[in-house]
Amino acid sequence: MVLEQALDATRLWDAARLMLKTQLTGPSFDTWVGPLRCLAIEGDTLTLQASSQFQKDWVVKHYKT
C-alpha cells in the first residue's frame, strides 16, 4: 500500500510537471519547478521537496496559488 501511494504521488507530480512545463518559461521551469521532488500525497495534498530553503521559499511565494 505504501509503495502504491508513492507511485501514485510520483505519477501525479509527473503529470503536474508536464502541465507546468507548458505554462512556464523554460528557465523558470528548469530552475524552480523541475528540480522539485515528490515525497508523498495525502488526500488532496502533494508534498514536494526542494533542494534548498531558498528554492522552497521562492516556489511558495511565486507558485503556491
DSSP file (Angstrom, degrees, kcal/mol; ACC not computed):
  #  RESIDUE AA STRUCTURE BP1 BP2  ACC     N-H-->O    O-->H-N    N-H-->O    O-->H-N    TCO  KAPPA ALPHA  PHI   PSI    X-CA   Y-CA   Z-CA
    1    1 A M     >        0   0    0      0, 0.0     4,-2.3     0, 0.0     5,-0.2   0.000 360.0 360.0 360.0 -43.2    0.0    0.0    0.0
    2    2 A V  H  >  +     0   0    0      2,-0.2     4,-2.3     1,-0.2     5,-0.2   0.919 360.0  48.4 -64.0 -43.6    2.8    2.5    0.9
    3    3 A L  H  > S+     0   0    0      1,-0.2     4,-2.4     2,-0.2    -1,-0.2   0.906 110.5  51.8 -62.9 -40.9    4.6    1.7   -2.4
    4    4 A E  H  > S+     0   0    0      1,-0.2     4,-2.4     2,-0.2    -2,-0.2   0.901 109.9  48.9 -62.3 -41.6    1.3    2.1   -4.3
    5    5 A Q  H  X S+     0   0    0     -4,-2.3     4,-2.5     2,-0.2    -1,-0.2   0.897 110.3  51.3 -65.1 -40.1    0.8    5.5   -2.7
    6    6 A A  H  X S+     0   0    0     -4,-2.3     4,-2.4     2,-0.2    -2,-0.2   0.907 111.0  47.9 -63.8 -41.3    4.3    6.6   -3.5
    7    7 A L  H  X S+     0   0    0     -4,-2.4     4,-2.7     2,-0.2    -2,-0.2   0.905 111.2  50.6 -66.0 -40.8    3.8    5.6   -7.1
    8    8 A D  H  X S+     0   0    0     -4,-2.4     4,-2.5     2,-0.2    -2,-0.2   0.916 111.4  48.5 -61.5 -43.2    0.5    7.4   -7.3
    9    9 A A  H  X S+     0   0    0     -4,-2.5     4,-2.6     2,-0.2    -2,-0.2   0.913 112.1  48.9 -63.4 -43.2    2.2   10.6   -5.9
   10   10 A T  H  X S+     0   0    0     -4,-2.4     4,-2.6     2,-0.2    -2,-0.2   0.914 111.9  48.6 -64.0 -43.0    5.0   10.3   -8.3
   11   11 A R  H  X S+     0   0    0     -4,-2.7     4,-2.2     2,-0.2    -2,-0.2   0.911 111.8  49.6 -63.1 -42.1    2.6    9.9  -11.3
   12   12 A L  H  X S+     0   0    0     -4,-2.5     4,-2.4     2,-0.2    -2,-0.2   0.930 112.6  46.7 -61.9 -46.0    0.6   12.8  -10.1
   13   13 A W  H  X S+     0   0    0     -4,-2.6     4,-2.8     2,-0.2    -2,-0.2   0.897 110.2  53.2 -65.0 -40.5    3.7   15.0   -9.8
   14   14 A D  H  X S+     0   0    0     -4,-2.6     4,-1.9     2,-0.2    -1,-0.2   0.913 111.1  46.8 -60.0 -42.3    4.9   13.9  -13.2
   15   15 A A  H  X S+     0   0    0     -4,-2.2     4,-1.9     2,-0.2    -2,-0.2   0.907 112.8  49.1 -65.8 -42.2    1.6   14.9  -14.8
   16   16 A A  H  X S+     0   0    0     -4,-2.4     4,-2.9     1,-0.2     5,-0.2   0.902 109.0  53.0 -64.4 -41.0    1.6   18.2  -12.9
   17   17 A R  H  X S+     0   0    0     -4,-2.8     4,-2.4     1,-0.2    -1,-0.2   0.906 107.2  51.8 -61.5 -41.5    5.2   18.9  -14.1
   18   18 A L  H  X S+     0   0    0     -4,-1.9     4,-0.9     2,-0.2    -1,-0.2   0.912 112.4  46.0 -61.3 -41.8    4.2   18.3  -17.7
   19   19 A M  H >X S+     0   0    0     -4,-1.9     3,-0.8     1,-0.2     4,-0.7   0.933 113.5  48.4 -65.4 -46.0    1.4   20.7  -17.4
   20   20 A L  H >X S+     0   0    0     -4,-2.9     4,-1.6     1,-0.2     3,-0.8   0.843 102.7  62.8 -64.5 -33.5    3.5   23.3  -15.6
   21   21 A K  H 3< S+     0   0    0     -4,-2.4    -1,-0.2     1,-0.3    -2,-0.2   0.819 103.7  49.1 -62.1 -30.1    6.3   23.0  -18.3
   22   22 A T  H << S+     0   0    0     -4,-0.9    -1,-0.3    -3,-0.8    -2,-0.2   0.668 114.5  45.4 -81.7 -16.2    3.8   24.2  -20.9
   23   23 A Q  H << S+     0   0    0     -3,-0.8     2,-0.3    -4,-0.7    -2,-0.2   0.608 107.3  60.4-102.3 -15.1    2.8   27.2  -18.7
   24   24 A L  S  < S-     0   0    0     -4,-1.6     2,-0.1     1,-0.1     0, 0.0  -0.753  89.5 -99.4-111.6 158.2    6.2   28.4  -17.6
   25   25 A T     >  -     0   0    0     -2,-0.3     4,-2.7     1,-0.1     5,-0.3  -0.396  40.5-109.4 -67.7 155.5    9.2   29.7  -19.5
   26   26 A G  H  > S+     0   0    0      1,-0.2     4,-3.0     2,-0.2     5,-0.2   0.925 117.5  46.8 -53.5 -51.0   11.9   27.1  -19.9
   27   27 A P  H  > S+     0   0    0      0, 0.0     4,-2.2     0, 0.0     5,-0.2   0.890 112.5  50.2 -62.7 -38.1   14.4   28.8  -17.5
   28   28 A S  H  >>S+     0   0    0      2,-0.2     4,-2.7     1,-0.2     5,-0.8   0.939 114.5  44.0 -64.6 -45.8   11.7   29.3  -14.8
   29   29 A F  I  X>S+     0   0    0     -4,-2.7     5,-3.6     1,-0.2     4,-0.8   0.955 115.6  47.6 -61.8 -49.7   10.6   25.6  -15.0
   30   30 A D  I  <5S+     0   0    0     -4,-3.0    -1,-0.2    -5,-0.3    -2,-0.2   0.837 119.2  39.7 -62.7 -34.0   14.2   24.3  -15.1
   31   31 A T  I  <5S+     0   0    0     -4,-2.2    -1,-0.2    -5,-0.2    -2,-0.2   0.908 131.5  15.6 -82.0 -44.4   15.3   26.5  -12.2
   32   32 A W  I  <5S+     0   0    0     -4,-2.7    -3,-0.2    -5,-0.2     4,-0.2   0.859 131.7  25.5-105.7 -42.0   12.3   26.3   -9.8
   33   33 A V  I ><<S+     0   0    0     -4,-0.8     3,-1.5    -5,-0.8    -3,-0.2   0.875 108.9  63.2 -97.3 -43.5    9.9   23.5  -10.6
   34   34 A G  T 3 <S+     0   0    0     -5,-3.6    -4,-0.2     1,-0.3    -3,-0.1   0.862 102.3  50.7 -52.8 -43.0   11.9   20.9  -12.5
   35   35 A P  T 3  S+     0   0    0      0, 0.0    -1,-0.3     0, 0.0    -2,-0.1   0.635  84.3 110.2 -74.6 -11.8   14.2   20.1   -9.5
   36   36 A L    <   -     0   0    0     -3,-1.5     2,-0.4    -4,-0.2    14,-0.2  -0.363  57.2-150.2 -65.0 141.9   11.3   19.6   -7.0
   37   37 A R  E     -A   49   0A   0     12,-2.3    12,-3.2    -2,-0.0     2,-0.4  -0.910  12.7-121.1-116.8 142.6   10.9   16.0   -5.9
   38   38 A C  E     +A   48   0A   0     -2,-0.4    10,-0.2    10,-0.2     3,-0.1  -0.669  31.3 170.5 -82.2 128.8    7.7   14.4   -4.8
   39   39 A L  E     -     0   0A   0      8,-3.3     2,-0.3    -2,-0.4     9,-0.2   0.792  57.7 -27.3-103.9 -42.6    7.7   13.0   -1.3
   40   40 A A  E     -A   47   0A   0      7,-1.4     7,-3.1   -31,-0.1     2,-0.4  -0.989  42.5-135.3-165.8 165.5    4.1   12.0   -0.6
   41   41 A I  E     +A   46   0A   0     -2,-0.3     2,-0.4     5,-0.2     5,-0.2  -0.996  19.0 176.3-133.9 131.6    0.4   12.5   -1.2
   42   42 A E  E >   -A   45   0A   0      3,-2.6     3,-2.1    -2,-0.4     2,-0.3  -0.954  65.1 -48.7-135.1 114.2   -2.2   12.7    1.5
   43   43 A G  T 3  S-     0   0    0     -2,-0.4     0, 0.0     1,-0.3     0, 0.0  -0.450 125.2 -18.8  61.2-120.8   -5.8   13.4    0.5
   44   44 A D  T 3  S+     0   0    0     -2,-0.3     2,-0.5    -3,-0.1    -1,-0.3   0.109 117.6  99.8-104.6  22.1   -5.5   16.5   -1.8
   45   45 A T  E <   -A   42   0A   0     -3,-2.1    -3,-2.6     2,-0.0     2,-0.5  -0.937  52.1-164.6-114.5 124.0   -2.1   17.5   -0.6
   46   46 A L  E     -A   41   0A   0     -2,-0.5     2,-0.6    -5,-0.2    -5,-0.2  -0.925  13.4-148.7-103.7 123.3    1.1   16.7   -2.6
   47   47 A T  E     -A   40   0A   0     -7,-3.1    -8,-3.3    -2,-0.5    -7,-1.4  -0.835  17.5-172.0 -97.8 124.7    4.3   17.1   -0.5
   48   48 A L  E     -A   38   0A   0     -2,-0.6     2,-0.5   -10,-0.2   -10,-0.2  -0.785  15.7-137.5-114.3 157.3    7.3   18.2   -2.5
   49   49 A Q  E     -A   37   0A   0    -12,-3.2   -12,-2.3    -2,-0.3     2,-0.2  -0.965  13.6-158.3-117.3 128.3   11.0   18.5   -1.6
   50   50 A A        -     0   0    0     -2,-0.5   -14,-0.1   -14,-0.2     3,-0.1  -0.643  24.4-125.1 -97.0 160.3   13.1   21.5   -2.6
   51   51 A S  S    S+     0   0    0     -2,-0.2     2,-0.3     1,-0.1    -1,-0.1   0.653  90.4  11.5 -81.3 -14.1   16.9   21.3   -2.8
   52   52 A S  S  > S-     0   0    0      1,-0.1     4,-2.2     0, 0.0     5,-0.1  -0.981  73.9-111.8-154.4 163.5   17.2   24.4   -0.5
   53   53 A Q  H  > S+     0   0    0     -2,-0.3     4,-2.9     2,-0.2     5,-0.2   0.879 118.3  56.2 -64.2 -37.5   15.2   26.6    1.8
   54   54 A F  H  > S+     0   0    0      2,-0.2     4,-2.5     1,-0.2    -1,-0.2   0.934 108.0  46.8 -60.3 -47.0   15.7   29.5   -0.7
   55   55 A Q  H  > S+     0   0    0      2,-0.2     4,-2.7     1,-0.2     5,-0.2   0.929 113.0  49.9 -61.3 -45.2   14.2   27.4   -3.5
   56   56 A K  H  X S+     0   0    0     -4,-2.2     4,-2.6     1,-0.2     5,-0.2   0.944 112.2  46.8 -57.7 -50.2   11.3   26.4   -1.2
   57   57 A D  H  X S+     0   0    0     -4,-2.9     4,-2.5     1,-0.2    -1,-0.2   0.901 113.5  48.8 -60.7 -42.0   10.6   29.9   -0.2
   58   58 A W  H  X S+     0   0    0     -4,-2.5     4,-2.4    -5,-0.2     5,-0.3   0.924 112.6  46.9 -65.5 -45.0   10.7   31.2   -3.8
   59   59 A V  H  X>S+     0   0    0     -4,-2.7     4,-3.0     2,-0.2     5,-0.5   0.921 113.7  48.2 -64.3 -44.3    8.4   28.5   -5.1
   60   60 A V  H  X5S+     0   0    0     -4,-2.6     4,-1.2    -5,-0.2     5,-0.2   0.931 113.8  47.4 -61.6 -44.9    5.9   29.0   -2.3
   61   61 A K  H  <5S+     0   0    0     -4,-2.5    -2,-0.2    -5,-0.2    -1,-0.2   0.890 125.5  27.6 -63.4 -40.5    6.0   32.8   -2.8
   62   62 A H  H  <5S+     0   0    0     -4,-2.4    -2,-0.2    -5,-0.2    -1,-0.2   0.724 133.4  23.9 -98.6 -23.8    5.6   32.7   -6.6
   63   63 A Y  H  <5S+     0   0    0     -4,-3.0    -3,-0.2    -5,-0.3    -2,-0.1   0.433  82.3 104.3-126.3   0.1    3.7   29.4   -7.4
   64   64 A K     <<       0   0    0     -4,-1.2    -3,-0.1    -5,-0.5    -4,-0.1   0.888 360.0 360.0 -55.9 -42.0    1.7   28.4   -4.3
   65   65 A T              0   0    0     -5,-0.2    -1,-0.3    -4,-0.1    -2,-0.1   0.531 360.0 360.0 -67.9 360.0   -1.6   29.5   -5.8
